Amino acid sequence: MNVAIVGATGYGGLQLVSLLKNNKNFNITFLGGEKSSGSKWNDLFPFLNLEKNLIVEKISPSTISEKSEVVMLSLPSGIASTITPELLNRGLKVIDLSADYRYKSLDLWKEIYFHESSIYKRKDYDLCAEAIYGIPEIFYKEISNARLVSCPGCYPTSSLIPLIPFLAQGIIESEGIIIDSKSGTSGGGRNPKQNLLLSESSEGVSAYGLINHRHTSEIEQILSSLSGSDIQLTFTPHLVPIVRGMFTTIYGRLRDPGLTSDDCKILLENYYRNYSNIKVLPVGKYPSTKWVRNTNNIFISINVDARSGRIIFLSVIDNLLKGQAGQAIQNLNLMSGLPMNKGLDLISLYP
């Protein structure tokens, strides 16, 4: 299958190229970018050489449709919505790594992404309703038959995979859920930002986006849909001085305080027993972001505090892979009729 990567020179795009360049099931036939358009790929990224030294081209739906069958959009939020309708009308499948189609309600997207909505005057309500949320281990059937998949954010991925089995089955309370998450600096993207400068971010940890972070509503939407309850939770993201990696700690309250850590571990193992990239740790074993660096795995640890009746989840992912490009490739595989984890047998860069 011929694949176009649009926004190829950002961190997400570079990861997509890295994952697909030697994949025998796919051909990279179009690389799109604006500032870098007109440049040969191997001149820009000699460490990521392509056998066919493609020229980075300006984003053009007509050119993309001539060269490709599926498009992976690794663009800032708002921009994907300007080309997705035409790409779909031309018969292409679209995998969007931005937030443009993560919400079933376009009005909610406009409320959360108010700055982008003031620039991009969207009316594609039908596509928001149609798009499938791209957690492949949860929505694999819908993704397999979709023409438009919206990949989750990295924070929601690290939070939803541990929580979904417990909320979908009513094992934890829908109220009082707290998510504390820490991300490496690559999560902020490749464009220069003051808070991501080495002198600003190194040797320190900082919180940001308290109370109203955009990913809060994204997590709530999916959990509310799967649990049948209106979920409201507290989410606090932090920036930590590592390049890639995400560590998420989640607190919830068990409906049955008699459940043990071992009970909850077995439940999680059974729920994800068919997915080799979801790794549930023995009780008392806690994960490190180093374990998942350069892989598409997620490690999860569960502990129950019998004294308070609370359950604590720990999860780690590589924010650029399972949190972004790796998960997008899982969706690409499903949409192409391939096994979900084809081409993602990656080895951790430890230490």
N, C-alpha and C positions, 0 to 999 in steps of 0.2 A: 504494500500500500504506500502511495506517495503522500508524504507529510510536509506541510508548511509550518514553520515556526515563526511566529510574528512577535516581535520584541525579543529577538534572538540574542541581543548583546547585553541584556540585563542578567542578573544572577539566575533567575528562573530559566531564561532562555538558554544560557550557557549550560545549565544542568540538563536541559532537554537535549541539546546537541550532543553532550557527552554520553548520554544514555542511549541515543539513537544512532550514533555515527557508525557503530559496528554491529547494529542489530539487523540480522538478515531478513527479518519480517517487514522492515520498513525502509523506505528511501527518503532521505531529506532532499526535497526538490525545490524548496523556496525558503529563503531566510529574509525576514522583513525587519526593517528598522528605519528610523528617520535621520538622526544625526550621523549615523554611520553609513547611510546609503551611498552606493557607488564604490565602496571599498571591497576588496577581496577578503574573504573570511580568513584565510591563512595568514594574511598580512596583519590582520587585527589580533588574531589569537593563534600565534604559532605553536603554542603549547596544546592546542586542540585542533590539530590539522584534520581537514576533510580531504578524502581522496579526490572528490570533485570540488575544486576550489571555487565554491559559489560566490557570486557577488551579492552583497547585501542590497536589497532593493527597497524602494519606497513601498508603502503599504497600498496595494491595489487589489480589490476583490476580483476584478476581471483577470488580472495576471495570476493571482493565487489559484483561481478556479481552473485556469488553463493547465497548471502544473501539478495540482494536488487533488487529493480526494478527502483529506481530513486536515483541519487547521487547528493548531494549538496556539492560543492567544495568551501571551505573557506580557500583558500591558497594564499600565496604571488604570485604576477604576474609572469608568466613564467612557474610555476610548473604545473598548471592545464593543459596546452597544452601538457604536456608529457604523460598524462594518458587519456585525453578526447577522442582521436580517438579510442583507444581500448575499452573504456567503451561503446561508441556508437556502435562500431562493435559487441559488445556482447549483444546488444539489450536494453541497459539501456537508460533512459532519464537523461540528465545532466543539472543542474542549477549551473552556475559558478558565484561566487561572486567576482572574480578577474577581471582584465582588459583584460584578454587574448583574449576574443571574442567580445569586445565592438566595435571594428572597422571592418567595412566591408572589408577593405583593410589590408591584413597582412603586406604589405610594409609600410603602414602608422604606424601600430603598432610598427614595427621594428624601424622606425624613432623616434617615441615618447618614446618608452621603449627601448632605445638603449643599456642600460646596461644589461637588461634582455635578449635582443636579441643576445648579444655577448656570453651568457652562454647557452641559449636554441636555438638550430638551428632548427627553425620551417619551415615546408613546408605545413602546413594545410590551404592552401588558400581557399579550398572548404568549410571548416568548418567556417572560418571567414565570408564568403559570406552567409552561411546558417543560422548562429546564429541569433536569434531574440533578439533585445534590450528590456530588461525587465522592462519597465515602464508599469505596468498592466492596468492602466487607459487609456493609449493611444494605446497600441498594444495588447489588450486583445484577439482579434480574432486570431492573428498570434501566440501568446503564447499558446493558447488553443490547437493548432495543431502542436506545435513544439516538437522536441526531444532535442534541445540544446538552452537554454536561457542564455543570459549574463546579469547579474544584473548591473544596473548603479552604479556609485560611488555616495557617499552621497552628494557631492557638486553639481554634475549635477542634481540629483533628486530635490534638493531644488530650483534649478534655472530653470529647464526645465518645471516643472509642471505649474508655473505661466506664463512662456513666451509662451509656445506652442500655446495656443488658440489665442493669439494676433498676432504672426508671421505667423501661418498657415492660418489665415484669412486676412492677410495684413493690420492689424489695426495699427501696429507700424512700424517705419522705420527699415530697416535691418542694417543700419549703426548707429554707435554711442552708442551701447548697453554697459552698464557698470554693472558688477556684483561684489559686495563687500560682501564677505561671511566670517563668523566667526564660528569656530568649537571647540568643547570640545576636551580635550586631548585624549580621548579614540579613536578618529579617527586615531591616529598614531599607533594603534595596541598594542599588549601586550608585544612584545619584548622590552627590555630596550633601551631607547634612551636618550641621554643627555638633549636634549631640552624639554623632557617630565618629567624630574625629578621635584619633588615638589618645590625644591629651585630655579629651573630655570623658571618654568612656572607660579607659583602662584603670585598673586598680580601684574600681568602685562599682557599686550596684545601685541602681536608681529605679524608682517606680514611675509610671506615667499613665495617662488615660484613666485615672480612677473614676469610678461610678458610671461614666458614660462612654467607655471604650466601645468602638464599633462592633467588635466581635462578641460583646455580651448579647446583643439581640440576635446575632446569628446562631449562637449556641442555644439560646432560649427557644428560638423558632423550631429547631430540629427536635429538641427534647420535648417540647410541648406537643408537637405532632405525634411523636412515637409513644408518649406516655398517656395521651388523652387528658392531660392536666395543664393548666396554665402555669408554666414554670417561670419564676423570677429568681435570679441568683445574683451573687456578688462575684465579680471577676476583676482581678487586679493583675496587670502585666508588669514585668520588670525587665530592665536591660542589664545583662551581665557581660563582663569583659571577655567573652569568647567569640570566635567568628561564627561557628555554626553549632547548633544544638538547642534543645528546648527541654526544660524540666518543669513539669506541672504537678502540683499538689492539690488534691481535691478533698473537701470535707463534706460528709453528708450524715444523715441520721437514719439508722436502720428502723424499719417498722417492727421487726422482731428482734429485740435486743439479745435474744438467746443465740443468734447466729454467731458462729466463730469465724476467725480469719480463714481457717481451713475450709469451712463451708463456702465462704464467699470466693475463695480461690478456685475451688472445684466448679462453682457456678460459672465463673468467668472462663475457665478452661473449656468447659463444655460448650459455651456460647460461641467461642471462636476456634473450635477444635479443627475446622477445615482450613484455617488460614495460618500458614507457616511463618508469616512475617509478624504475627501478633504473638508475643512471647510473655507468658505469665510466669512470674518468678516464684520460687518457694517462699513460704511465709518467713519473714525475718531477713530476707535478702532484698537489698535496695539498689536500684539501678543508677547508672552514671551516664551522662551524655556522651562520654567517650565510647561507650559500648555501641552506640548507634551512628557514630560519625561516619559519613559516606555510605550509609545503608538505608534501605527502605523499611527497616524494622521499627517496631514499637515494643518496648519492654514495660511491663506493668507489674507493680507490687501492690498488694492489698493487706491492710491491717485493720483489725477491729479493736476499738478501745471498749472493753467490756464495762468499765467503770462508768463511762458516759453514754454508751450506746451509739457511739459514732463510728463511721467507717472512713478510713483514710486511703486514698488512691495515690500512687506515685507513678508517673509515666514519663518516658523520655523518647524523643524523636530527633532526627536530623531535620531541622526546619526547612532546609532547601530540598530535601528528598521526600520523605513521608509527609512532610508538611507542605510540599509544593510539587516539584517536578516528578518525583518518583510516584506519587499518588496519581498524577496526571497520566503517567505511562501505564499504570494499572488500569485506568479508565480507557485509555487508547486500546489496550489489549482486549478488554471486554467488548468494546465497540467493534473490534475487528474479528471477534470470534476466537480469540486466543486465550490460553490460561492467564489468569489475572497477573501472576508474578513473573511471566515470561520476560527474560532479559534483565531481571532485577536481582539476580543472585550476586549481591555485592558483599565485599569483605570490609569489615570495620577497620578504619585507620587507627589502630590502638598501639601504643599510647599516643 
